[in-house]
Amino acid sequence: MKENRETISGMIGERIRKFRTEQNLSQEELAFLSEIHPAYVGKVERGEKCPTIETLYKIAVGLKIPLHKLLDIDSDTNATENDAFHRIINSLDGLNPDEMIEIAEIVERITGLMRGHS
């Protein structure tokens, strides 16, 4: 998919606004959590500024989401984030590798029982 810089900036800005409003954060609160200027947050959300990857990382940290989730402009957030696979993936965010292995083992046992395997 070929997108121009202005469109990509706008799409990223929309995603930032979506995640910010879902968390009931003001632009000022996100700016404080991200350690960036509040006016800059507004410009990024409107697609007027093209932030560096470092700034996007700061915003992702402020939103407490992984950077890849912020940058996933190809996903249809209304459709994919509600399907079972994405719900499972999103629930693993923030777990350490050992915790993820435990979850995987639990899922394997449950699916094995559902398929009639003991």
C-alpha positions as CSV (number, residue, x, y, z in Angstrom):
1,M,0.0,0.0,0.0
2,K,1.5,3.3,-1.0
3,E,0.7,6.2,1.3
4,N,2.0,9.7,1.2
5,R,3.7,11.3,4.3
6,E,0.8,13.6,5.0
7,T,-1.7,10.7,5.0
8,I,0.5,8.5,7.2
9,S,1.0,11.4,9.7
10,G,-2.7,11.9,9.8
11,M,-3.3,8.2,10.3
12,I,-0.8,8.0,13.2
13,G,-2.3,11.1,14.7
14,E,-5.8,9.6,14.6
15,R,-4.5,6.5,16.3
16,I,-2.8,8.6,19.0
17,R,-6.1,10.5,19.6
18,K,-8.1,7.2,19.7
19,F,-5.8,5.6,22.3
20,R,-5.7,8.9,24.3
21,T,-9.4,9.3,24.4
22,E,-10.0,5.6,25.3
23,Q,-7.9,6.3,28.4
24,N,-9.7,9.5,29.2
25,L,-6.5,11.5,28.9
26,S,-6.3,15.1,27.9
27,Q,-3.6,16.2,25.4
28,E,-1.9,17.9,28.3
29,E,-2.0,14.8,30.4
30,L,-0.5,12.7,27.6
31,A,2.1,15.4,27.0
32,F,3.1,15.2,30.6
33,L,3.3,11.4,30.6
34,S,5.2,11.5,27.3
35,E,7.5,14.3,28.3
36,I,6.7,16.4,25.3
37,H,5.1,19.8,24.8
38,P,1.3,19.8,24.9
39,A,1.0,21.9,21.7
40,Y,3.1,19.3,19.9
41,V,0.6,16.5,20.9
42,G,-2.2,18.5,19.3
43,K,-0.2,19.0,16.1
44,V,0.7,15.4,15.9
45,E,-2.9,14.3,16.4
46,R,-4.0,16.6,13.6
47,G,-1.4,15.3,11.3
48,E,0.4,18.7,11.1
49,K,3.7,17.3,12.4
50,C,5.6,14.2,11.5
51,P,7.1,13.0,14.8
52,T,10.4,11.2,15.0
53,I,10.4,7.5,16.0
54,E,11.8,8.7,19.4
55,T,8.8,10.9,19.9
56,L,6.4,8.2,18.9
57,Y,8.1,5.9,21.4
58,K,7.6,8.5,24.1
59,I,3.9,8.8,23.2
60,A,3.5,5.0,23.2
61,V,5.1,5.0,26.7
62,G,2.8,7.7,27.8
63,L,-0.2,5.8,26.5
64,K,1.2,2.6,28.1
65,I,0.9,0.7,24.8
66,P,3.6,-1.0,22.7
67,L,5.0,1.1,19.9
68,H,4.0,-1.5,17.3
69,K,0.3,-1.0,18.3
70,L,0.6,2.7,17.7
71,L,2.2,2.3,14.3
72,D,-0.1,-0.4,13.0
73,I,-1.9,1.9,10.5
74,D,-2.8,-1.1,8.3
75,S,-5.1,-2.7,10.9
76,D,-8.8,-2.0,10.9
77,T,-9.1,-1.1,14.5
78,N,-12.9,-1.6,14.6
79,A,-12.7,-5.1,13.1
80,T,-9.4,-6.6,14.1
81,E,-9.0,-5.5,17.7
82,N,-12.3,-7.2,18.7
83,D,-11.6,-10.5,17.1
84,A,-10.5,-13.4,19.3
85,F,-6.9,-13.5,18.0
86,H,-6.2,-9.8,18.6
87,R,-7.9,-10.0,22.0
88,I,-5.5,-12.7,23.1
89,I,-2.5,-10.9,21.7
90,N,-3.4,-7.7,23.4
91,S,-4.0,-9.5,26.7
92,L,-0.3,-10.6,26.6
93,D,1.1,-7.1,26.5
94,G,3.3,-6.4,29.5
95,L,3.8,-10.0,30.5
96,N,7.3,-11.4,30.9
97,P,8.4,-14.4,28.8
98,D,7.8,-16.9,31.6
99,E,4.2,-15.6,32.1
100,M,3.6,-15.9,28.4
101,I,4.8,-19.5,28.4
102,E,2.4,-20.3,31.2
103,I,-0.5,-18.7,29.3
104,A,0.4,-20.7,26.2
105,E,0.4,-23.9,28.2
106,I,-3.0,-23.1,29.6
107,V,-4.4,-22.3,26.2
108,E,-2.9,-25.6,24.8
109,R,-4.6,-27.6,27.6
110,I,-7.9,-25.9,27.1
111,T,-7.9,-26.3,23.3
112,G,-6.8,-29.9,23.7
113,L,-9.8,-30.6,26.0
114,M,-12.2,-28.8,23.6
115,R,-10.9,-31.0,20.8
116,G,-11.4,-34.1,22.9
117,H,-7.7,-34.8,23.5
118,S,-6.7,-35.4,27.1
